[in-house]
Amino acid sequence: MNNFVEFKCDLDHFIPTLTTMLEKNNNKIETLLQLESKTYANFVKSIELIDDALEMFFTPLSHLNAVKNSEKTQKIYSDALPIITEYSTKLSQNINLYKVYKEIQKNEAKTLNYEQLRVLELNIKSFELSGAHLDEKTKKRLQEINIQKSELSNAFSQNLLDATNAYEKIITDKADLEGLPQSEIDAAKFEDAGTIKYKFTLQMPSYIAYMTYGANARIREELYKAYTTRAPQNGQIIDKILRLKYEMSQLLGFDSYAEYSLASKMAKDTSSVLNFLNKLLINSKAQAKLEVQEVQKLAPQPLQSFDSAYYSELLKKKKYDIDEEVYRPYFEQKSVLKGMFSFLYKLFGIEFKEVKEKLWDAKATSYDLYVEHKLIARIYFDLEARKSKRGGAWMHNFQTHHTNEEGKTILASAFVVCNFPISNDTTPSLLRHDDVVTLFHEMGHAIHHLLCEVNENEVSGVNGVEWDAVEFPSQFLENFAYEPKVLKMFAKHYKTGEIISDIMINKLVKSKNFLSASGMLRQLEFSIFDFKLHSQLLQAKEIQNLLDSIRKDTAIIQTPSYNKFQNGFAHIFSGGYAAGYYSYKWAEVLSADAFYSVVDEGIFNSNTAKKYLQIILKGGGAKSMSQLFVALMQREPDPDNLLRLNGIDS
């Protein structure tokens, strides 16, 4: 029997199959509710597996809509969303289910293991946060809100993808390519009616290339303005989403959506989050001002937002004698991937073996993971940019490690998706070092899911992990992309095979925290805006006023009035980070602390690394991350290590 489900999605029959599946699920749940004696084994486990089967069915459609987007996937995904949202909302509000879970928790408290008790604890909390205990009129309104929110979030994401794909900047004058590396010029080059032209888009590899290297300020501003004014219709969607979230929070007894959001996170309350963010802001601002002043010295006029990447790159070259373009031949995509595998084998004993199977795209690949010659998981990679793929990078879980009703172990699988430079028959995909860091980051998420040994699906892998802790394993792993002994495992010239030199590594390491305080302020701007936005109900025009007021504290360079960043803030309006973007910094405290412990112990001989594998990666979400971290480090996290990691004096 195959250990992994074949990736497939029958788009033509998806909706009727989904409808039939949900009908069967409802009937099965009603049958379970009729059981005279309900236990964890015969009731909770059965519902866990029903949920898992539905997730396995729906994930391929969700994945295709993100990586192989088409009118067909858009239509089917849009049609499926209200159906599945209504089903899941009704389930989460079922008072009879809620009562059974509470009864089982009471009756079997002394006989269940900690994984099972965690499943009960999280489900009961979820029932309460969904309004299972409320009256029918309120529950009906919450159902309507959930359906509307899911539809609006999908529309937000689709608008952003459409707007990104719609824009093209065609350059015909080679003088406008001044400053660009030859590889970027070659990537932009195309022939039109016998004339050589150059195309730049808002997709990340192309956009970043011109903003970083393009000497023509007029074109940089044109690209910047196009990027920061994408999808203006999302402004109305934001207003509707925020109103729905606020209403939902009020119906559930919370003062705000931020308060509601924290009910299932590590952070105790809203003041804890804002105090944390403000402390980082205070510690970072003075250094950020000095950084910008240093960049300004290279610019002949006052720095504008569309200038910062260009002049920052010039300063980086001057200050560290480092040219990112010189490094890219050492970071050929396939070589980096294999080198990362070697690193993970040496650190955690994971072996990767490629699997030949037909996937959604010819460039997608899959690998089976082995530990001590035992198959433990499968991972899928889709790493290059294309027009049908939404921007950014992410990990998404597919199968989850657990035991089924027969006691058979089901293995885990996951997708890692990025938007790296496109390869073709003559040109390989050469990565920036930032891309390498991104790959390590997403792989950190992936192994958190794949290496888990928990047997209860709902708290296995990334399931059940508090949202403000979920970035801990990803940030932990990404930090190793700067370590010299790790770099030497994969950084080799794709033509000559020459290993990256110590001189090049030293320059890279020294430049790691280049403009780090400025980068910190940018992340704090996003985090504070997100959290304050969800801490109150604002009128549409007040949203921009809030962002402008935050920028007075966080933006050293004045932001143009046309910049509507919020219309593209997919993390909080079409992802899972609403009132939770602070999680990146919150989790970074944990990751920096654990990372330095491993480095100080020599990396590959580190006892902390061994404990990290056993406690964090194998532990999944079966215990709170606050408990797991203390078990790992034998103490509470040290926030000063976050500043140390970013090269900021506390």
Helices and strands as residue ranges (DSSP letters): G 11-13, H 14-33, I 40-44, H 45-67, H 71-92, H 95-107, H 114-130, H 136-166, E 168-171, G 174-177, H 182-188, E 189-192, E 195-201, H 204-213, H 217-228, H 234-251, H 257-262, H 270-296, H 308-320, H 324-327, G 328-330, H 333-348, E 350-355, E 365-371, E 374-384, E 394-397, E 402-403, E 409-410, E 412-420, H 433-450, G 457-459, H 472-478, G 479-482, H 484-487, H 502-510, H 516-533, H 540-554, G 565-568, H 570-573, H 583-600, H 607-612, I 613-617, H 625-633, H 640-645
